[in-house]
């Protein structure tokens, strides 16, 4: 069994030469390491005019184990061989240690390094790795493994303490500086490569630019920065703020953050992202119809970007720009965000590492879940998550309608869990919303469309003229398919067969998604869903285009008979008693002329659900509905009442048609 151990990079805020003088005082013994009984120098040589020194020691260590264990294995101490390779010209010390005792049964190999901090020549770094391979140890392999882990942890924790103890001892003796090694005047000069570092990573820089970091986080930041020195085709070293974001995104796992950052740097080079702010010019359709823009700063100094998603003509923008140009718009916003973050940090002279997003969902409807639009959103989200991690500090979602849980369930699965935790949601209650926003945004900059006093320069959005559509901007079969592709092409749907109809539904076009119904005065229109999937979600979206009408959702506990005449109501086919064999699952809504109605309902029972429209004076309906299976729907949602908005208002839910 092989165990590998690795300690984080430690930083001594002392020059390399002073640390080396303190290190020498550890030998042959030191009081902080009572386990080391003696160290005998068995080899010591100086090379290259004193620039290099190689030293080997045989170290005697006490066995830190229970008394009975030591008696069983027959030893009280063990021997290790330690080899030091000191390079004063390059200011490095490499240490290798192997066990001499029980070497046929156990292999212990430890490697340590002292080296100059890559961004502060007056500091010294230390890292340490070890492997423990227990081949056979008298049946005590597991116990030895545990003791090895314990011993390694203890020595790692004591290492820095010991060096700093001897540095203080030197200071007490008046030694606070040790001259760097210089070659003799008559020695031949070897070529050297001078490294220039623009920024010194000292405590003041960290506090001013990166915020509060633990010693562990500082060491990992430094470790990743040093790893990037070995990247051959690196055109420009990322800032410490960028390195910090990638580390945070990978939960401070250095190797994972390194891989993610290298992939992102390659992506930036291939797509000329560093030139995006200079070269990108917003297309006319974005200037005239994209409802998003920058708006002041929040209370933490973060730049705020406002996106009025409910006012966005998703279909129009996508058909006018295409997938890649829409992505380029999103990347331009991200690059602007980085620029504004840096400007804000410089202006406030404090760490600002991310920006805030305020999303207004007034007007959001099931039409925004148009499949190519969702596909584009997920494509953009994944790209941004990979290349701009931890740039989003907070997401304030306001005026979330009843249909929002469905949209959130679909999109949130593609958002990193840590990023999801930054979302704060506020419903359509303006008073509650303003109170919530006041925690994060100064009252004087709350936008006017949310009841605040501040005017914004953000476009209202609205329908994109079809004259701006690109030819063949989307594939025909993708162009008109909803996100779940479960359109209502018939009056009766068996929920258990939804998955089987998926491939056939891909052939539907947009006009078949929203079924047009003409209702004569006093007549009804009904859609029956026979549910065999408890906790599946029924969602609907319909427009009332002429006169008022009533909408109700019922549940029947008995099997309903087939009907041959669509004009006949199920209620006319047999006697039903409310509360006995049928129930009113959603209260009756009176839907007015030009209103758009969206709603959702969790179908908890294996019963028949009936969507029922009644028109006293005749009406014209555009209807869309779908069933989200319980497997695909992972949200926790209670029964939601319908929500509706006026088509004649600026907040119309018809923008994306």
N, C-alpha and C positions, 0 to 999 in steps of 0.2 A: 504494500500500500504506500503510495507516494503522496505526501502532503506538501503543498506549496504555501509559503507565507510571504507577504509583502507589506512593508510599512509605508505610510505616506511620506512624501518628501518633507523633511524638516528644514527650517530656515534659521540659521544663526545670524544675528545682525552684527556680526564681527567679521573682519577681513580674514581671508584664508590663512595667512601666515600666523595670525594670533590664535586661530582655532587649532592649527597644527602644533603650536607650542603647548597649548593646553592638552591636546591629545597625547603628547609624549609623556605627560605626567601620570597617565593611567597605568603605566608599567613601572615595575613588574606587578604591583598590586595597588588597589585603591580601596578605601573604606566603603565606598558606595556599592562595590561589587564584591561582597564577602565570598561569593561562590568561586571567585578566581583566587586560588591559593598561591600560585606562582607563575611567572612567565620567564622562560630561559631563552635568550637570544642564541640561535643556532647558525645564523648567517646574517651578515650586514655588509653591504657594499655600496660605494658611491660611484656614479658613472657620469660621464659627460661634464667634467669640471664641476661636479657637485649639483648639476641640474636634476639628477635622478638618484634616488636611493631605494634599494631593495632590501627589505628586512624580513627574516623569518623567525618565528618564535614557537617554542613548544610550551603550551599553556596547560597547567594542572588545575582542573575544576572539581569542586566538590559535587557529589551526586545529590541533587535536591530531590530526594525520594523518601518515602516512609522507611523506618528502620528495618522492618521485616523484609521489605523489597530489596534493600541493599544486602541483607544477609543472604537472601536467596540467590542473587546474582554474584555475590562474593566480592564486591568492590565497594570502596567508600569514595573513590574519586576516579576521574577519567582524564585522558589527555587529548588535546586538540592541537593541530598545526595551523598557524596563522601566517599568511604571506602578505606583506605590505609592499605596494609599488607607488612610491612618492615621486611625482613629477613637479618640481618647483617652478620650472619655466612655464608650464601650462597650468600650474596651480590646481593640481588634482591629486587625490590619494585614492587608490583602489585597494581594497582589502578582500582577500579570499581566505576562508577558514574551512577545514575539513576535520572530521573526527579520526583519531588514530586508534582509540580503544574501540573494540567490538566492530571494526570496520567491515568484517565479513558478514556481520548480522545486520548492521545499521549503516546507512550512508547519510551523513549530514553535510550539506554544502551551503555555505553562507557567502554572499557577496555584498560588500558595502562600498559606497563612494562618497567622498567629500569633493566638492567642486564649487567654482565661483558662480554666484547667482548670475543668470544670463542677462539681467537688466540692472543689476546694481553691483558694481565691482567691489564694493566694500562689504558685501554679505557673502555668506557661505551656505551651500545647500548640502544635505545629506540624505541619501536613500539607501534602502536595505532590502534584500530579498534572501530567501532561504528555501531549501527543499529538504524534506525528511523522508527517506525511503527505508522502511522497516521490513527487512526480508524475513527474519526469524529471530525471535528474542525470547526463548524459553517459555513460549506460550503467553507472554505478557505484552504482545504487540499493541493491543488497544490501550493498555495502561501507559506504555512508552509514548504512544502518539499523544495522549492527553498531557503527559508531563512535558513533552516537547513543545506543544502549543503554549502551555503555561510559561515555560522557561523563555521562549522566544518573546512572548508578550511582555514579560517582566523586564528583560534586557532592553527591548525596544523603548519602553517607557522611561527607563533609567538613563538611556544614552545621552539625551540632550541635557538632562539634569547634571550628569557627570561633567560634560564639557563646560557648561556654564559655571559649575563649582570651581573648576580649575582656572577659568578665565577671571573669576572674582579673586581667586588666590593670587594670580599674577598681578591684578590691579592693586591688591593690598601690598604687593612687593614693589609697586611703582612701574610695572611693565604694562603699558596700555597700547603699545605700538611695536610691531615687528617689521623691519624693512623687507621689501620684496627681494627675492633672489635676483641678482643681476649677474650675467656672465662676466668672467674676467676680461679686462680690456684687450688682452692679446688672444682671446678665444675667437675662433671663426664664427661669424654670425650666420645663423640659419634663417631662412625666409619665414616670416610670420604673417599671418593674416589678421589685420586689425578689424575688430567688430565695432560698429557704432550702434548705440542704442539711444533712441530719442527720449525714452521715458524711463525713469527710475521707479521701480515698483517698491516704494517705501510706504510706511504707515500713513503719511499724509496723503499720498496719491490714492491709496485704497479708500481712505475715509471720504475723500473729496469726490472720487469718481465711481467707486464701486459699492460703497455702503459698508455695512458691518459684515465682516466675514470672520468665521472661526479660523483658528490656526490650521485645522484640517483643510478647510476650503481654500485658504491661501496657498497651502502646499500643493493641492491638486491643480489650482490655477497655474501655478508656476510649472508644475510637471507637464501640463498640456502645452503651455507656451514653449517649453524647451523641446518637446516632441516636434513642434511645428518648424523648428530650426532645421530639422532633417528632411523637410519636404523640398525636393529639388526644383519643381516647376512653380514654386510659390511666387507670384508676381508682387504681392504686397502682404505684409504681415497683418493679420486681423487685429483689431484693437482688443484691449483687455476686456472691454465691455462685451464685445462679440464672443470672445472665448468664454467669458463667464456665463453668457446666455446658453451656449451649447452645453456647458457642464451642468448647468441647472436643469436643462431639458432632459439630460440623461442621468438625473439623480446622482450627479457627481461621480459617475463611473468614467474614469479618464479614457480608457480604451474605446468605450462606446462613443464618448463625445468626440474623440479624435477622428474616428471613422465617419461620424455624421458631419463634422466640420470639413474634413477633406472632400467628401462627396459634394458638399455645398459649394466649396471654393472652386471645384472643377465645374460644377453647374454654372456658377457665376461667370467663369471665364468663357465657357462655350456659348453662353447666351448674351455676352457683353452687358451684364447687369451693371457693372461699374460705370457704364456710359449712359445708363437709362435716363437719369435726371437731365442730362444735357441734350440727349437726342430725341426723347419722346415728345411728341406733340399730340395733344388730345384731339381725337376726331370730332367733327362737328356734332355727331349724334351724341357723344358724351357731354359736350358743352351744353347742348340744348335739352337733353333728356335724362342724364344720369343724376339721381337725387342723392348725391353725397358730397361732402366737403369738410375741410378743417374748420374748427370753431373753438378758439381760445384754449384754456388749459383748466384741468381740474384742480382740486385743492392740494394735491400732491405735486403739482407742477407738470403733470403729464399732458402732452397735446391731446386734444379731443377730436376724433373724427366722427361725424354724424352721417349715418346712412338711413334714409327713409325707405326701407326695404318694401314696406307695404304699398308705396307709390311707384315702385319700379316696374316698368314693362319688361319683364324678364325675357319674354319671347321676342319682343321687338329689338331689344339691345343685342340679344344673342344672334338673331338673324341679320342684324345690321353690321355687327362687328366680327362674328365668328368666335369660336372657342379661344383661339390663341390670342387674338387682339383683346378679348375680355380679360384673359389672364394677364396680358401685358399691362392693362389698366390697373389691375389689382397689385401687380408688382411695383408699378410706379407709385401707388399709394403707400406701399410698404417702404420704399426707398425714401419717399417724402417723410414718412414717419420717423425713420432713423435720423434723418437730417434735423427734423424738428425736436427730437429727443435730445440730440447733442446741443442744439441751440438753447434749449430750455435749461439743460444742466449747466452750460456756461453762464447763462444769464443769472441763474439762481445760485451758482457756485455750490451746488450740492448734487448728490447722485440722482439722476433721472435715467432710468434704464428701459422704460417702455411707454406706450401710449394707451389712451383709453378710447373705447368705441361705444358710441351711443346709437342704438338701433331702434328706430321707430317702426312699429309693426302695424300701425293703423292702416286698415285696408287689406291686410294679408288675407288671402283666401285659398281655397283648394287649387285655384288656377295657378298659384305660384309653385305648386308641386308638379308642374309640367315636366315631364321626364328629361328632356334635353337641358332644361334649366337646372334641375337638381344635379344632373351629371356634370354640368359646368361648375356648379357651386362646389361639389365634392372634389373635382379636379383642382380647382383653385385652392381649396382648403388644404388638401394634401401637399400641394406645392409650397404653400406658405408655411405649413407646419414643419416641413423638412428644412427650409432655408431661412426662416425668420423666427426661430424658437424664442419664446419668452420675451417677445416684443410687445405682446398684448398684456397690459397690466390689469385692466378691468373692462368688462363688457356690461353695459347697462341696457337692458332690453325693456322698452317701454310700450305701453298700450298693446300688450300681447292679447290677441283675440282668442276666442274659444278654440279655433282650429289650430292654434300654435302648438299644442302638445304633439300633434301628429307630425308636423314639420320638424320639431325638435328631436323627436324619436329617430327620424330618418337621418338627420344631419349629425347629431351628437355622437353617433357611433363612429364617425370618422374624425372626431376631435379628440386630441390628447386629454387624458383624464385630469391632469393638472390644469390645463387650459379651461376645461369645463367647470372647474371649481371657481373660476373667476367670473362666471356669468351671474348677474343679478336680474331678477325678473319683476316687472311691475305691470299690473293689469290696467284696464281702461279707466279706473277710478283716478281722476286727475288729482284730487287732494292727496290721496295716498301716494301717488307717483311723485308729486312735487316734494312731499315730506321725505321720501326716499332719496330723491336726487340731491336734496339739500345736504345730505351727509357727504357727498362727493364733489358737488359743483356749487360754486358761489351763486347765490340767488340772482345776482344781477346779470349772469350770463346764461341762465336757463332760456332756451329758445322760445320765441313767441308762439310757435305752433304747439308747444307744450304748456302754454299759459304763462310763460315767463316774459320779462320785459325786453329781451335781447333779440334784435333782428338778425337773421342769418342770410348769407349769400348763397345758400344751397338751393338748387333748382327743385321745383315741385315734382319733377318727373313727368308722368303722363304718357300717353300712347305715342310710340315711335311711328311716324308715317311709313306706310309700306313702300313708298318710293325710295326710302333709304335702305331697304332690304338688299342684301347681296344675293346674286343669283347662285343657287345651289349652296347656300351657306351652311345648310345642314342636310344630312341624308334624309330622304323622304320618310323612311320607316322610323327614324328617330325623331323626326321633326314634330310629329303630332301625337306622340305616345305619352301617356301620363306616367308618373313615377312608378306606380305599381302595376300599370297596364291592366286594370280591372274595370273597364268601362261598362256602363249599363247599356248593353245592346238588346236586352230583353227585359220583360216585366218581372220575371221570376229568376232568382239566382240561388243556386245551391252552394252555400259557403264551402262545403267540403270539396267542391270541384274547382275552386278558384285557381289552384296551382296548375291543374290540367289545362286550363284555358289560357295560360300565360302566353304560350307561343302564338296561339291564334290571335290573341288580342293585340300582338305587335303589329298586325296588319291594319288595325283600325286607323282612320284618319281623324283629324281634330273635330270635324263637324259631327262625327258619330260619338265623340266623347260627351258632348253636351246635347242631350236629346231634347228636341223641341216639341212641346206639347201645347195643343190648342184645347182649352176647356170651355165647353158651352155653359151657359148659366145654369146653376143648380147641379152640375155634374162633378164627379170626382175623378182623380187619377191616383192609382195605387201601384206600389212596387213591393213585391213580397220577397223576403230573404229567409230561406229555411236554414237556420244556423245549426251546424254540427260541430262548431269549434268554440267552446266556451272561452270567454274573455277576448274573443276577436273584436275588432273595433269597426263600427259602421260610421262612415263619414259622408257628409253631403254638402253640396253647394248648388244653389239654384237662384235664378233671377226671376223676379215678377215683372213682366214687361207690360202688362195691361190690367188695370183694376186690382182690387184687393182680393186676398184669398186666405184660407186657413190651412195650417200644416200641423199634423200630429203624428207621433210615432207610437204604434201599438205593439203589444206582444200577445200572441195567441198560444195557449197551452195545448190546444187540439190541432190536429192536422186539418188544414184548410182544403176544401175541395177545389178541383180545377175549374176555371171559368173560361168559357168560350167567347164571351162578349166583354171587351175591355171597358165598355161604358157601364157595366154592372159592377156594383161594389160587393166586396166579400161579405159585408154586413147584410146584404140582401139575400144571400144564398142560404143562410140558416140562422137560427136564433142564437145570439150571444149575450152573455150577461157579464157586465163589467165587474171585475173583482172576483169572478168565478172562473170563466174560461178565457177572458182576455183582460189586459191591463193597459193603462195609459202610461207608457214609459217616459214620454216627454210631454209636458203640458202643451196644449194647443196654442200656436202662435198665430196672431193676425198679421199677415205680411202685406205691406202696403205697396202701392204702385211704385215701380222703379227701385225697389229694395233688393239687395243681394243678401241671401241668407246662407250662413255656413254653420255647421254643427257636427258633433261627434257623440257617439254613444257606445259604451262597452256592453257587448251582448254577453251577459253572464250565463244565459240559459240555452239549452238545446231546444229552443222553441222557434216558432215562426214570427218574424218581425215584419210589420207592415208600415210602410211609409205612405201616408194618406194626405192628399191635397183635396180641398173642396173650394169651389168658387161659386159664391152666391150670384155673381153677375157676369161670369165669363172671364177668362184670363188666358194669358200667353206665358208659358214657362220655358226656361232653358234649364235642364236638370243634369247634374253630374253626381254620381256617388260611387263609392268603392268600399270594399271590405278588406281591412288589414288583418292578416291572420295573427293569432296569439303568439305564434313562433317568431314572426318578424317584428311584432310590436312589443318592445321591451319596456315601455314606460309604465308608470303607476298612475292610473287615471281613474277617477270616479266618473259617474255619468255627468256629461257636460250639457248644459242647456244650449240652445241655438243662439247664435249672435247674428245681428244683421246691421247693415249700413246702407246709407242711401246712395244710389247710383248717381244722383245729381250733385253730390257733394264732392269736394276736392279729395276726400278720403275714400273715393269709390273703390270697390274691390274689383272693378272691371278693367283696370288698367292693363292687366296681363293677357287679356283675351286676344 
